[in-house]
Amino acid sequence: LKNLPNRSTCVAKECGKTLDLSKNATFQNISTASYKWLRDRLVSAGSVFADDESAFLCKACEAKYRMDQKDIDEQNVSMFKNSLSVVSNPIVRTKKCFQVPMQVNFCCFCQVHLSNSSVVIPSVARLDLFVEHDAYVHPQQKGCFHHLKGTRLDPDIITDTSQYEPAILTSEEAADLLFQLKNEIKSKRNRSLLDNPLMDNEDLKTWTGWEKSNLLAMQRTVLDSKAMRDSQHRTISDALIMFWVKLKTNLAYGQTGTLFNYDLSAEDRGKRVAESCDAIMDVLRKYFVPNYLGFSHLTERQAFAHDTTYSKIFLEME
């Protein structure tokens, strides 16, 4: 403890006790690498201090945090033991899927000692790891929160599977993976572009000419009209976006269908897109456009004067 000040303050947010640094038995210097787990715990509890500064903890707080960590470790061990099941007929060892070892008190990604900021890896994040990194994680495995983006795996995470053994899955684990994959495929297939987190407001405006709030207002009108329903190839929301993309880009119907992943022949693809666009145009012209003409809104003359593709479509302008 050379060159240390004579006094300091306990870094625990809930304490703040003044420490006499001449009395070694009353405090603990937690600035070294071996106490990183304790500094992480303190930060997660609200304490603020710079990593390059000396940090001191009174003995009472050190004992408290060690006891808390012991409780966390025991809970993790208990959860692990309770989750283990013995199945007499495991599936054969896989060749292209690797098992991330179950580490009770350490993050499965970075091997850092787990703290209060750790979470059980969500099922969709485990599925991301399985699909994108060929790695299988036990359902009760925990990891550091910062390896996730919401409930999904951080796409920038790097996983070295060369250090892992090929996975051995039980019949129950394999069945669970199959159902998760099926549900993931269905959810992505049925998810509208309006609900896609990758499509922001600027993207929608570039492709359709409208902001998301405008498109949602049109969507409500179409849904309330009950004149359309979802089909095998597209949702009502996607039909709405497809219609505006077609007008904005002037792509052919078949090209628009390709953009929206219609898995059909070129002729059928164009036919389906044309039918969807016609249906959307009819509903908007009948139920949506009249709400924005007349008193306090655009007159038909003003709409004609605007002379856009939209006014030509909706007002049958020659």
BATOR-562850 format. One line per 2 residues: number of its first residue (from 1); their letters; for each residue y, z, x of N, C-alpha, C, O. Coordinates in steps of 0.05 Angstrom, whole numbers, plus 5000, padded with zeros to 4 digits. Atoms other than C-alpha are relative to their C-alpha. Example, Ala and Ser with C-alpha at 12.3 -4.5 7.8 and 13.67 -1.06 7.14 Angstrom:
// BATOR-562850
1> as> 4976:5000:5018:4910:5156:5246:5024:5000:5018:5024:5013:5039; 4976:4999:4984:4979:5143:5273:5022:5014:4985:5044:5018:4995 .
This chain:
// BATOR-562850
1> lk> 4976:5000:5016:5000:5000:5000:5025:5000:5017:5045:5013:5011; 4977:5001:4983:5048:4984:5056:5023:4986:4987:5018:4967:4971 .
3> nl> 4976:5012:5010:5119:4966:5039:5003:5000:4969:5017:4984:4958; 4998:4998:5029:5110:4987:4966:5024:5018:4994:5031:5036:5010 .
5> pn> 4979:4981:5008:5168:5020:4929:4989:5027:4994:4965:5031:4991; 5010:4973:5005:5165:5094:4918:4992:5005:4971:4974:5021:4965 .
7> rs> 5007:4996:5029:5163:5088:4842:4997:4972:4987:5009:4952:4995; 5004:5024:5016:5141:5036:4791:4994:5009:4972:4994:5033:4965 .
9> tc> 5005:4994:5028:5124:5031:4718:4972:4988:4993:4966:4966:5002; 5026:5010:5009:5055:5023:4686:5005:4975:4984:5022:4974:4965 .
11> va> 4994:5026:5013:5051:4950:4664:4988:4998:4972:4994:4978:4958; 5010:5001:5027:5013:4966:4600:5023:5002:4980:5039:5021:4982 .
13> ke> 4978:5001:5019:5060:4948:4543:5002:5025:4984:5025:5035:4978; 5000:4976:5017:5040:5009:4502:5005:5026:5015:5007:5047:5003 .
15> cg> 4997:4976:4983:5050:5057:4561:5028:5002:5012:5046:5016:5002; 4974:5000:4987:5109:5044:4608:5006:5026:5015:5029:5032:5021 .
17> kt> 4997:4975:4986:5097:5110:4644:5011:4995:5029:5003:4975:5042; 4990:5002:4972:5136:5120:4710:4978:5010:5019:4967:5032:5015 .
19> ld> 5021:4994:4981:5088:5121:4769:5012:5008:5027:5030:4995:5037; 4993:4992:4973:5096:5158:4835:4980:4987:5019:4957:4995:5020 .
21> ls> 5018:5016:4984:5067:5108:4884:4991:5015:5026:4975:5004:5041; 5009:4984:4977:5060:5162:4937:4974:5016:4994:4962:5027:5011 .
23> kn> 5024:4986:5009:5003:5192:4896:4979:4980:4991:4979:4971:4968; 5019:5021:5006:4946:5143:4900:4981:5006:4977:4971:4987:4964 .
25> at> 5020:4993:5020:4902:5181:4852:5011:4996:4971:4995:4999:4952; 4989:5002:5027:4950:5170:4793:5004:4972:4990:5012:4968:4967 .
27> fq> 4996:5028:5009:4952:5094:4791:4980:4981:5013:4966:4989:5032; 5017:5020:4988:4914:5030:4806:5017:4974:5004:5029:4965:4986 .
29> ni> 4987:5025:4994:4943:4968:4840:4981:4978:4990:4959:4975:5001; 5017:5020:5012:4916:4910:4798:5009:4972:5008:5004:4952:4994 .
31> st> 4990:5025:4991:4948:4854:4838:4979:4982:5014:4984:4958:5018; 5020:5016:4985:4885:4832:4874:4983:4983:4981:4983:4987:4957 .
33> as> 5016:5019:5016:4837:4777:4851:4978:5014:4984:4971:5005:4962; 5022:4986:5014:4783:4827:4831:5009:5012:4974:4993:5020:4957 .
35> yk> 4990:4989:5025:4829:4853:4776:5012:4979:4982:5027:4985:4964; 4989:5021:5017:4846:4785:4746:4992:5004:4971:5007:4999:4953 .
37> wl> 5010:4996:5027:4803:4802:4685:5018:5020:4985:5023:5018:4961; 4984:4979:5012:4846:4864:4674:5028:4990:4994:5041:4997:4974 .
39> rd> 4974:5011:5005:4911:4826:4682:5000:4981:4976:5019:4981:4960; 5003:5017:5024:4886:4775:4631:5000:5016:4975:5012:5008:4955 .
41> rl> 5002:4982:5023:4870:4831:4583:5028:5011:4993:5035:5012:4969; 4973:4989:5004:4940:4860:4592:5018:4979:4988:5034:4985:4970 .
43> vs> 4983:5022:5010:4973:4793:4580:4993:4994:4971:5011:4991:4954; 5009:5005:5027:4932:4782:4517:5009:5022:4981:5012:5018:4957 .
45> ag> 4991:4977:5016:4955:4851:4494:5031:5001:4998:5042:5019:4985; 4971:5002:5003:5029:4832:4503:5015:5008:5025:5040:5007:5024 .
47> sv> 4986:4993:4976:5045:4856:4573:5010:4975:5014:4997:4954:5014; 4988:5022:4986:5090:4811:4614:5006:5007:5029:5020:5027:5034 .
49> fa> 4994:4996:4972:5091:4807:4690:4993:4975:5015:4975:4960:5007; 5004:5024:4984:5093:4753:4743:4975:5004:5018:4970:5026:5028 .
51> dd> 5025:4998:4984:5028:4737:4780:5006:5006:5029:4989:5018:5043; 4994:4995:4972:5063:4740:4847:5013:5027:5006:5020:5033:5029 .
53> es> 4989:4974:4996:5089:4810:4836:4978:5021:5000:4957:5017:4988; 5019:4978:5001:5053:4875:4849:5000:5013:4973:5021:5017:4961 .
55> af> 5003:4988:5026:5026:4905:4785:4985:5026:5002:4964:5027:5015; 5013:4973:4998:5008:4978:4775:4994:5010:4972:5009:5006:4953 .
57> lc> 5010:4990:5025:4969:5011:4720:4994:5030:5004:4980:5037:5023; 5007:4972:4997:4965:5086:4708:4970:5003:4995:4957:4986:4982 .
59> ka> 5028:4996:5001:4895:5115:4712:4990:5002:4971:4968:4994:4964; 5008:4997:5028:4893:5132:4637:4997:4972:4987:4978:4968:4973 .
61> ce> 5002:5026:5012:4908:5060:4617:4977:4983:5013:4964:4968:4999; 5023:5014:4988:4858:5033:4668:4974:5008:4987:4957:4991:4981 .
63> ak> 5024:4991:5013:4804:5077:4638:4997:4989:4972:4975:4982:4964; 5001:5010:5028:4822:5055:4568:4992:4970:5000:4975:4962:4984 .
65> yr> 5006:5028:5000:4820:4981:4585:4971:4994:5010:4958:4975:5001; 5028:5003:4991:4754:4989:4623:4981:5006:4977:4960:4993:4974 .
67> md> 5017:4993:5023:4724:5023:4562:5000:4978:4979:4980:4971:4968; 4998:5023:5019:4750:4967:4517:4983:4977:5009:4969:4964:4993 .
69> qk> 5016:5023:4989:4719:4915:4563:4970:5006:4998:4955:4987:4993; 5028:4993:5002:4653:4953:4563:4991:4995:4971:4968:4986:4967 .
71> di> 5008:5004:5028:4653:4952:4487:4997:4970:4993:4978:4962:4979; 5002:5029:5004:4666:4876:4487:4975:4989:5012:4961:4973:4999 .
73> de> 5024:5009:4986:4610:4865:4537:4975:5008:4983:4957:4992:4980; 5023:4991:5015:4562:4907:4495:4997:4984:4974:4975:4978:4965 .
75> qn> 5001:5016:5025:4581:4869:4431:4989:4972:5006:4974:4961:4990; 5010:5026:4993:4569:4803:4467:4970:5000:5005:4955:4982:4996 .
77> vs> 5028:4998:4995:4501:4826:4491:4984:5003:4974:4963:4991:4970; 5014:4995:5025:4482:4851:4422:4999:4974:4983:4979:4968:4971 .
79> mf> 4999:5025:5015:4505:4785:4390:4980:4980:5011:4966:4966:4996; 5019:5019:4987:4464:4746:4441:4971:5007:4993:4955:4989:4986 .
81> kn> 5027:4992:5006:4401:4787:4429:4993:4995:4971:4970:4986:4965; 5006:5004:5029:4407:4783:4353:4997:4970:4993:4984:4963:4974 .
83> sl> 5000:5029:5006:4417:4707:4356:4976:4986:5011:4969:4964:5003; 5023:5012:4988:4355:4694:4397:4977:4999:4981:4971:5020:4968 .
85> sv> 5023:5002:5018:4296:4670:4357:4977:4987:5016:4981:4969:5031; 5024:5010:4986:4225:4656:4382:4987:4979:4982:4978:4986:4960 .
87> vs> 5012:5022:5016:4199:4589:4357:4976:4990:5016:4979:4983:5040; 5024:5006:4986:4127:4572:4375:4997:4970:5007:4981:4963:5024 .
89> np> 5003:5028:4996:4138:4497:4374:5026:4987:5009:5039:4972:4994; 4975:5012:4991:4199:4477:4417:4996:4971:5004:4974:4961:5011 .
91> iv> 5000:5029:4995:4217:4404:4424:4998:4996:5030:5005:5013:5046; 5004:5006:4972:4200:4372:4490:5027:5000:5015:5048:4995:5003 .
93> rt> 4976:5000:4983:4250:4376:4547:5014:4973:4998:5002:4952:5001; 4984:5025:5002:4306:4325:4537:5007:4990:5028:5008:5005:5047 .
95> kk> 4993:5012:4974:4326:4277:4592:5030:4995:5003:5040:4995:5025; 4972:5008:4998:4398:4260:4575:5019:5021:4986:5042:5015:4980 .
97> cf> 4983:4978:5011:4423:4326:4545:4994:5025:5016:4971:5031:5021; 5003:4978:4981:4436:4386:4588:5008:5027:4987:5026:5027:4970 .
99> qv> 4996:4974:5012:4434:4460:4570:5021:5016:5016:5017:5021:5040; 4980:4982:4988:4497:4501:4585:4988:5028:4999:4983:5038:4977 .
101> pm> 5013:4973:5000:4467:4569:4606:5016:5019:4982:5040:5020:4983; 4988:4979:5017:4480:4626:4557:5010:5022:5019:4994:5036:5031 .
103> qv> 4988:4980:4984:4528:4671:4595:5014:5020:4982:5035:5014:4970; 4992:4981:5021:4539:4734:4555:5029:5008:5002:5043:5009:4982 .
105> nf> 4973:4990:4997:4604:4758:4584:5019:4982:5016:5040:4991:5025; 4984:5019:4985:4631:4696:4618:5004:4974:4984:4986:4966:4969 .
107> cc> 4994:5026:5014:4664:4632:4592:4980:4979:5009:4974:4976:5033; 5020:5020:4993:4613:4576:4589:5012:4976:5015:4997:4960:5026 .
109> fc> 4987:5022:4987:4665:4527:4617:5009:5007:5028:5004:4992:5047; 4987:4994:4974:4702:4562:4673:4988:5025:5013:4997:5033:5035 .
111> qv> 5014:4977:4989:4657:4624:4684:5019:5024:5004:5012:5043:5019; 4982:4977:4999:4718:4671:4677:4989:5022:4982:4978:5016:4961 .
113> hl> 5009:4978:5016:4701:4740:4651:5015:5000:4973:5040:4998:4973; 4988:5003:5026:4713:4739:4576:5018:5024:4993:5013:5047:5001 .
115> sn> 4982:4979:5009:4771:4779:4545:5005:4997:4971:4990:4982:4957; 4995:5002:5029:4801:4788:4476:5009:4973:4992:5007:4966:4968 .
117> ss> 4991:5027:5007:4829:4717:4479:4977:4980:4998:4981:4957:4993; 5023:5018:5002:4758:4689:4480:4992:4996:4971:4997:5013:4954 .
119> vv> 5010:5005:5027:4726:4658:4418:4972:4988:5001:4964:4977:5022; 5025:5014:5003:4658:4636:4395:5006:4970:4997:5022:4962:4981 .
121> ip> 4994:5028:5001:4656:4561:4407:4994:4989:4972:4971:4991:4963; 5004:5010:5027:4666:4528:4339:4979:4978:4999:4974:4964:5020 .
123> sv> 5021:5019:5002:4610:4483:4314:5009:4971:5006:4995:4956:5019; 4990:5027:4994:4653:4420:4317:5006:4996:5029:5003:4974:5040 .
125> ar> 4995:5002:4971:4673:4436:4389:4974:4998:5015:4972:4983:5035; 5027:5003:4988:4599:4445:4406:4990:4972:4997:4977:4960:5014 .
127> ld> 5008:5028:5005:4587:4377:4374:5015:4981:5019:5003:4962:5028; 4985:5016:4981:4643:4347:4416:4988:5001:5028:4985:4980:5041 .
129> lf> 5012:4996:4974:4610:4375:4478:4973:4984:5002:4967:4972:5022; 5026:5014:5001:4543:4346:4457:5003:4970:5001:4989:4956:5016 .
131> ve> 4996:5029:5002:4570:4277:4441:5014:4988:5024:5005:4968:5035; 4983:5011:4979:4622:4268:4495:4990:5007:5028:4995:4992:5047 .
133> hd> 5007:4991:4973:4591:4307:4553:4970:5004:5004:4961:5013:5025; 5029:4998:4998:4516:4306:4538:4991:5028:5007:4972:5032:5023 .
135> ay> 5006:4972:4994:4514:4382:4540:4997:5015:4974:5011:5011:4955; 5005:4983:5024:4486:4432:4490:5007:5029:5006:5000:5040:5027 .
137> vh> 4991:4973:4997:4517:4500:4480:4987:5017:4978:4986:5008:4955; 5012:4982:5019:4483:4558:4445:5020:5007:4978:5044:5011:4984 .
139> pq> 4982:4995:5023:4513:4572:4375:5017:5025:5003:5039:5027:4992; 4985:4975:4997:4536:4642:4396:5015:5002:5026:5026:5023:5032 .
141> qk> 4987:5000:4974:4565:4623:4463:5031:5003:4996:5042:4991:4978; 4971:4996:5001:4637:4645:4476:5014:4985:5023:5001:4978:5043 .
143> gc> 4984:5013:4979:4692:4611:4516:5029:5008:4998:5037:5020:4979; 4971:4994:5000:4765:4617:4534:5014:4983:4978:5007:4960:4974 .
145> fh> 4986:5013:5022:4812:4598:4477:5014:4974:5009:5015:4955:4994; 4984:5023:4991:4852:4549:4520:4983:4975:5005:4994:4954:5011 .
147> hl> 5017:5024:4997:4791:4502:4526:4999:4985:4974:4986:4964:4973; 5002:5013:5026:4801:4484:4453:5027:4990:4991:5048:4999:5000 .
149> kg> 4976:5010:5015:4851:4444:4412:4994:5004:4971:4982:4987:4958; 5007:4992:5028:4847:4479:4345:4970:5007:5001:4962:5025:5015 .
151> tr> 5028:4995:5000:4773:4478:4329:4985:4979:5016:4960:4981:5019; 5013:5021:4985:4759:4416:4372:5001:5007:5030:5018:5023:5039 .
153> ld> 5000:4997:4971:4743:4413:4446:5024:4985:5012:5030:4963:5003; 4978:5013:4986:4802:4398:4491:4990:4974:5013:4971:4975:5029 .
155> pd> 5011:5026:4989:4792:4323:4507:5003:4997:5030:4990:4980:5042; 4996:5002:4971:4817:4334:4578:4981:5018:5016:4982:5018:5041 .
157> ii> 5018:4982:4985:4763:4385:4595:4980:4984:5016:4971:4963:5007; 5019:5013:4982:4717:4366:4652:4975:5017:5002:4977:5041:5008 .
159> td> 5025:4986:4999:4644:4386:4649:4981:4987:5020:4974:4963:5017; 5019:5011:4980:4597:4377:4709:4972:5008:4991:4963:5030:4996 .
161> ts> 5027:4995:5010:4528:4371:4678:4979:5000:5022:4955:5006:5017; 5019:5002:4978:4495:4360:4746:4989:5028:5007:4967:5030:5019 .
163> qy> 5009:4973:4993:4489:4436:4753:4982:5012:4979:4971:5034:4983; 5015:4989:5022:4451:4445:4688:4972:4987:4999:4967:4965:5008 .
165> ep> 5028:5010:5005:4377:4438:4670:5000:4984:4974:5016:4989:4956; 5003:5014:5026:4355:4389:4615:4995:5020:4978:4981:5040:4982 .
167> ai> 5002:4982:5022:4360:4422:4548:4972:4999:4987:4960:4978:4985; 5024:4998:5016:4299:4447:4509:5009:5010:4973:5018:5033:4971 .
169> lt> 4991:4993:5026:4316:4448:4435:4977:5008:4982:4956:4995:4982; 5020:4994:5020:4277:4483:4381:5003:4981:4977:5023:4967:4975 .
171> se> 4998:5018:5023:4262:4445:4317:5024:5008:4983:5036:4990:4971; 4977:4991:5016:4315:4488:4282:5026:4990:5012:5044:4981:4998 .
173> ea> 4975:5008:4987:4368:4472:4334:5004:4969:4998:5026:4960:4994; 4998:5029:5002:4352:4397:4333:5008:4992:4972:5024:4974:4968 .
175> ad> 4993:5007:5027:4355:4395:4257:5029:5007:4994:5043:4992:4980; 4972:4992:5004:4422:4432:4258:5018:4979:5013:5039:4972:5001 .
177> ll> 4983:5020:4987:4450:4381:4307:5000:4974:4984:5021:4961:4981; 5001:5024:5017:4427:4323:4263:5018:5002:4976:5032:4983:4969 .
179> fq> 4983:4996:5024:4461:4352:4202:5029:5001:5007:5046:4990:4993; 4972:5000:4991:4525:4365:4241:5009:4972:5006:5032:4965:4999 .
181> lk> 4993:5027:4994:4525:4294:4267:5004:4983:4974:5023:4968:4972; 4997:5014:5025:4514:4267:4197:5026:5007:4985:5040:4990:4976 .
183> ne> 4976:4991:5013:4570:4309:4168:5025:4991:5014:5045:4984:5001; 4977:5010:4985:4617:4289:4224:5005:4971:4995:5028:4962:4992 .
185> ik> 4998:5029:5006:4603:4215:4212:5011:4996:4973:5029:4979:4969; 4990:5003:5028:4614:4223:4137:5029:5008:4998:5044:4994:4984 .
187> sk> 4972:4991:5002:4679:4262:4146:5019:4980:5012:5041:4975:5001; 4982:5020:4988:4708:4210:4193:5001:4974:4984:5021:4961:4983 .
189> rn> 5001:5025:5015:4685:4152:4150:5017:5003:4975:5030:4983:4966; 4985:4996:5025:4717:4183:4088:5029:5010:5003:5043:5012:4984 .
191> rs> 4974:4989:4995:4780:4209:4121:5021:4977:4999:5019:4957:5012; 4979:5020:5002:4843:4171:4101:5018:5001:5025:5019:5021:5039 .
193> ll> 4981:5001:4978:4893:4148:4153:5023:5019:4995:5036:5028:5014; 4979:4981:5006:4943:4192:4117:4993:5028:5009:5011:5045:5014 .
195> dn> 5010:4973:4991:4900:4252:4138:4993:5000:5029:4984:5021:5040; 5008:5002:4972:4887:4227:4209:5022:5013:5017:5044:5004:5018 .
197> pl> 4980:4986:4983:4922:4275:4258:5011:4982:5022:5032:4988:5034; 4991:5018:4979:4928:4217:4308:5022:4981:4990:5036:4969:5006 .
199> md> 4979:5017:5012:4974:4179:4260:5024:5017:4993:5024:5031:4973; 4976:4984:5006:5043:4210:4264:5019:4984:4982:5013:4960:4975 .
201> ne> 4981:5013:5018:5103:4193:4221:5011:4974:5011:5015:4955:4996; 4989:5024:4987:5130:4142:4271:4980:4978:4999:4987:4954:4995 .
203> dl> 5021:5020:5001:5063:4106:4273:4999:4987:4972:4997:4963:4969; 5001:5010:5028:5061:4101:4197:5024:4982:4994:5021:4961:4980 .
205> kt> 4976:5016:5006:5132:4075:4194:4999:4973:5014:5008:4953:5003; 5002:5026:4986:5118:4022:4247:4981:4981:4987:4987:4957:4985 .
207> wt> 5021:5017:5012:5056:3996:4212:5007:4993:4971:5001:4970:4962; 4997:5005:5029:5078:4002:4139:5029:4997:4991:5034:4986:4970 .
209> gw> 4972:5001:5008:5154:4007:4139:5008:5025:4984:5032:5028:4976; 4994:4976:5016:5150:4075:4103:4992:5025:5016:4974:5025:5032 .
211> ek> 5007:4974:4988:5150:4148:4125:4977:5012:4984:4971:5003:4962; 5023:4988:5013:5091:4192:4107:5007:5011:4973:4991:5009:4954 .
213> sn> 4992:4989:5026:5130:4227:4051:5002:4979:4979:4994:4983:4956; 4998:5022:5019:5143:4160:4018:4972:4990:4992:4967:4986:4968 .
215> ll> 5027:5009:5006:5070:4139:4023:4985:5021:4983:4970:5013:4965; 5012:4979:5016:5048:4206:3995:5010:4999:4971:4994:5004:4952 .
217> am> 4990:5003:5027:5094:4196:3935:4987:4977:4986:4980:4979:4962; 5013:5023:5012:5064:4128:3923:4971:5007:4994:4960:4999:4973 .
219> qr> 5028:4992:5004:4994:4157:3931:4997:5017:4975:4978:5013:4960; 5001:4984:5024:5008:4209:3878:5003:4983:4974:4989:4988:4954 .
221> tv> 4996:5018:5023:5032:4155:3830:4974:4985:4994:4966:4982:4971; 5025:5015:5003:4969:4114:3842:4978:5018:4989:4963:5010:4971 .
223> ld> 5021:4982:5009:4923:4174:3833:5005:5009:4971:4986:5010:4955; 4993:4991:5027:4960:4198:3770:4995:4977:4980:4989:4983:4956 .
225> sk> 5004:5023:5018:4954:4128:3740:4971:4997:4991:4965:4986:4970; 5029:5002:5005:4878:4133:3743:4991:4970:4996:4971:4965:4984 .
227> am> 5006:5028:5002:4879:4057:3748:4982:4990:5023:4972:4967:5023; 5016:5008:4977:4842:4056:3815:4981:5024:5007:4986:5047:5000 .
229> rd> 5018:4979:4989:4785:4094:3848:4991:4992:5028:4994:4969:5036; 5010:5006:4973:4755:4100:3917:4976:4981:4997:4961:4981:4978 .
231> sq> 5022:5018:5000:4705:4046:3935:4982:5005:5024:4988:5023:5040; 5018:4996:4978:4648:4040:3984:5014:4994:5027:5007:5006:5047 .
233> hr> 4987:5009:4975:4694:4007:4036:5026:5013:5006:5035:5012:5029; 4974:4988:4994:4760:4044:4028:5007:5021:4979:4998:5020:4956 .
235> ti> 4989:4980:5018:4795:4103:3997:5025:4988:4987:5036:4968:4996; 4974:5009:5012:4856:4095:3951:5022:5002:5020:5039:4984:5022 .
237> sd> 4979:4996:4980:4899:4122:4007:5000:4977:5021:5021:4967:5028; 5001:5022:4981:4874:4069:4056:5007:4974:4987:5018:4956:5001 .
239> al> 4992:5025:5014:4882:4014:4004:5031:4998:4999:5042:4976:5002; 4971:5000:5001:4955:4035:3998:5012:4993:5027:5030:4976:5029 .
241> im> 4990:5006:4973:4966:4034:4073:4994:4971:5008:5010:4957:5020; 5009:5027:4994:4927:3969:4079:5019:4980:4987:5026:4959:4999 .
243> fw> 4981:5017:5015:4973:3937:4027:5026:4997:5015:5036:4974:5019; 4974:5001:4986:5036:3955:4065:4998:4988:5028:5016:4974:5037 .
245> vk> 5004:5012:4974:5007:3936:4132:4998:4969:4997:5009:4955:5014; 5003:5029:5005:4989:3868:4103:5028:4987:4996:5034:4966:5007 .
247> lk> 4973:5011:5004:5061:3858:4079:5017:5001:5025:5032:4983:5031; 4983:4995:4977:5093:3886:4142:4993:4981:5023:5011:4970:5037 .
249> tn> 5009:5016:4977:5051:3846:4192:4995:4971:4993:4994:4954:5011; 5007:5027:5009:5035:3785:4150:4973:4990:5012:4969:4966:5015 .
251> la> 5027:5008:4991:4964:3786:4177:4984:4988:4977:4990:4993:4954; 5018:5011:5021:4911:3746:4140:4983:5023:4988:4980:5044:5001 .
253> yg> 5016:4979:5012:4868:3786:4092:4976:5007:5017:4969:5031:5020; 5023:4994:4983:4808:3779:4137:5007:5016:5025:4992:5034:5033 .
255> qt> 4991:4986:4977:4847:3802:4197:5007:5029:4993:5001:5048:5009; 4993:4973:5009:4873:3862:4158:4974:5016:4996:4973:5040:5003 .
257> gt> 5025:4986:5003:4801:3879:4140:4987:5008:5026:4975:5029:5028; 5010:4993:4973:4781:3877:4213:5014:5025:5011:5002:5042:5022 .
259> lf> 4984:4978:4991:4838:3925:4229:4990:5026:4987:4992:5048:4999; 5009:4976:5015:4810:3973:4176:4969:5003:5000:4958:5017:4983 .
261> ny> 5028:4996:4995:4738:3968:4201:4982:4992:4976:4963:5007:4970; 5017:5010:5021:4709:3929:4142:4975:4987:5013:4978:4967:5026 .
263> dl> 5025:5010:4987:4636:3918:4163:4988:4979:4981:4966:4983:4970; 5009:5022:5018:4629:3852:4124:5004:4974:5014:5016:4972:5035 .
265> sa> 4995:5026:4989:4628:3778:4137:5030:4994:4996:5044:5007:4981; 4972:5007:5001:4696:3745:4147:5009:4993:4971:5031:5002:4963 .
267> ed> 4993:5007:5027:4695:3716:4077:5001:5024:4981:5021:5027:4966; 5000:4976:5017:4675:3780:4042:5021:5020:5007:5033:5033:4990 .
269> rg> 4980:4981:4990:4722:3821:4085:5027:4992:4988:5042:5009:4977; 4974:5009:5011:4782:3778:4063:5001:5004:4970:5022:5011:4959 .
271> kr> 5000:4997:5030:4760:3780:3990:5004:5029:4992:5020:5034:4974; 4997:4972:5007:4754:3856:3989:5029:5010:5005:5040:5025:4988 .
273> va> 4972:4992:4994:4822:3866:4022:5019:4989:4980:5037:5003:4971; 4982:5012:5020:4855:3817:3974:4998:5015:4974:5019:5019:4961 .
275> es> 5004:4986:5025:4825:3853:3914:5015:5028:5001:5028:5036:4982; 4987:4974:4997:4850:3921:3941:5030:4998:4999:5044:5013:4986 .
277> cd> 4971:5004:4999:4920:3895:3956:5011:4992:4972:5032:5002:4964; 4991:5007:5027:4925:3863:3887:5000:5024:4981:5019:5027:4965 .
279> ai> 5002:4976:5017:4903:3927:3853:5023:5019:5006:5035:5030:4987; 4978:4982:4993:4954:3969:3892:5026:4988:4990:5043:5003:4979 .
281> md> 4975:5012:5008:5010:3919:3878:5004:5003:4969:5026:5009:4960; 4997:4998:5029:4995:3920:3803:5007:5029:4991:5024:5033:4974 .
283> vl> 4995:4972:5007:4994:3996:3800:5029:5008:5007:5043:5021:4992; 4973:4993:4991:5058:4004:3840:5022:4986:4983:5042:4999:4976 .
285> rk> 4980:5015:5016:5095:3950:3801:5001:5012:4971:5023:5012:4959; 5000:4990:5027:5074:3982:3735:5009:5029:4998:5023:5036:4979 .
287> yf> 4995:4972:5002:5080:4056:3750:5021:5011:5019:5034:5032:5014; 4983:4988:4979:5122:4066:3813:5028:4987:5000:5048:5001:5000 .
289> vp> 4974:5014:4997:5177:4012:3817:5019:5007:4977:5043:5011:4983; 4981:4993:5022:5206:4027:3747:5015:5026:5003:5037:5030:4993 .
291> ny> 4987:4974:4996:5221:4098:3769:5025:4998:5018:5041:5017:5019; 4978:5003:4980:5270:4071:3821:5019:4977:4993:5034:4968:5010 .
293> lg> 4981:5020:5010:5308:4020:3779:5016:5012:4978:5007:5031:4964; 4984:4990:5022:5364:4032:3730:5020:5022:5008:5028:5023:5032 .
295> fs> 4979:4980:4996:5412:4091:3723:4993:5019:5023:4970:5029:5025; 5003:4983:4976:5421:4131:3788:4981:4988:5021:4975:5001:5041 .
297> hl> 5018:5012:4980:5375:4083:3824:5009:4971:5005:5032:4964:4997; 4993:5028:4995:5375:4010:3846:4999:4984:4974:4981:4988:4957 .
299> te> 5001:5020:5022:5392:3957:3795:4983:4977:5009:4978:4974:5033; 5016:5023:4993:5349:3896:3792:5016:4980:5017:5006:4967:5035 .
301> rq> 4983:5017:4985:5409:3856:3818:5002:5009:5030:5001:4993:5048; 4998:4990:4972:5415:3902:3879:4973:4995:5014:4973:4989:5038 .
303> af> 5026:5005:4987:5341:3895:3892:4997:4971:5008:4987:4965:5030; 5000:5028:4994:5347:3820:3889:5018:4994:5025:5011:4979:5043 .
305> ah> 4981:5004:4978:5407:3823:3936:4988:5010:5027:4994:4999:5048; 5013:4990:4976:5365:3863:3985:4983:4979:5013:4981:4977:5037 .
307> dt> 5014:5024:4992:5320:3802:3989:4980:5006:5023:4981:4993:5044; 5021:4994:4980:5261:3832:4027:4973:4990:4989:4970:4982:4966 .
309> ty> 5027:5007:5009:5187:3817:4024:4992:5018:4977:4978:5009:4958; 5008:4981:5021:5180:3879:3980:5012:4992:4974:4999:4993:4953 .
311> sk> 4987:5007:5025:5231:3857:3928:4988:4974:4989:4985:4970:4965; 5013:5025:5010:5198:3788:3925:4973:5006:4987:4966:4994:4967 .
313> if> 5026:4993:5011:5130:3820:3913:5003:5014:4973:4989:5006:4954; 4999:4983:5024:5151:3871:3861:5017:4989:4977:5011:4994:4954 .
315> le> 4982:5010:5021:5206:3834:3824:4996:4971:4995:5012:4958:4981; 5007:5029:5004:5174:3765:3827:5024:4982:5006:5029:4963:4992 .
317> me> 4976:5016:4992:5236:3738:3862:4991:4973:5012:4974:4972:5029; 5007:5027:4990:5233:3664:3875:5014:4995:5026:5011:4973:5038 .
